[in-house]
Amino acid sequence: MRLFIDETHRLAAELVAFRVLDPALRSRGGIRQSAIDLSEDPVFAKDIEALLRREPSGRYQPPALQDLADRMAELEARGKELEGLLPKAPS
């Protein structure tokens, strides 16, 4: 099932999710007519609704802030190391 193949499909799925989940907070901004039309397509809406109603297939665990800080420090060190390999520009 390729429901999120482009931005129009993603925005249309968001519109269907708003109808199903009725969240207190919603995205703001202009939604293209193509996304509105797709969200009203019965087959598409049924697929998105089924996706929203089934049991989760996993759990997202975002990285800890300290892990992100450590990774950033490693990247900065690697960047400095690579800069050291570049030829020095004449002064």
N, C-alpha and C positions, 0 to 999 in steps of 0.2 A: 504494500500500500504506500503510494508516494503522495502523501497529503500536503507536504510542505516543500514543494519543488521550487517555489519562487515566492517573492514578496506578496503577490496577489493572493496566493493560496494561504500564506501565513496570516495575512490580515483577515481573510475570509474566515479562517478557523478561529481567530480571536473573536470575531463577531458572533459566531455560533457558540463559542464558550461563554460569552457574555449572557446569551439567552439561557444557556443550560445552568451555569453556576451563579448568575446574578450577583457578581461581586460588588462590594461597596465602592471600590476604586476602579476606574476604567481608564484606558488610554485616551489621551486627548489628541486632537488634530484631525486633519482631513483624511477621510478614508475614500479611496478611489471607488468610482462607480463599479469598476470591474470586480473589486473585492465584495462589494455589497451584493452584486448580482450572483457571484459564486456562492456566497454564504446562504443565499435563498434557493440554491439548487438542491432539490430534495435528496439526491444521491450523496452529494458532498456533505450536506448537513447531517444526514444519517450516519455517515462514516465518522465524522468528527464527534457526534454525540456518543456513538459506540465507544470510541477511543476514550472519551472523558468518563464514561460510566464503568469501564472495566477496572479490575484490580490493578494497582501499580505493579510494574514489572521489575522494579528495583528502587533504589533510594539514592539520592544525590547527596554526597558528603563534600561540601566545599573544603578546599585546603585551609588549614589553620593560618592565621595571620603571620605567626612566626615562621612557618614553612615558606610562605610567600616572601617574607623578608630575607630569609636565608637564600632562596633561589635568586632573588634580585641581587644580593651581594655577590653571589657566584657569577652571575652574568656581568656585573660591573667589573669584577676582577678579570674575567676572560676578555672583556672589551679593552681594558688597559694593557693586557698581555698582547693582544692583537695590534693595538696602536704602537706598541714597542717594536713590532716587526716591520712597520712601515718605514720606508726611507725618510730620513729627516729632510725637511724643506730647507733650501738655503736661506740664510738670514739676510 
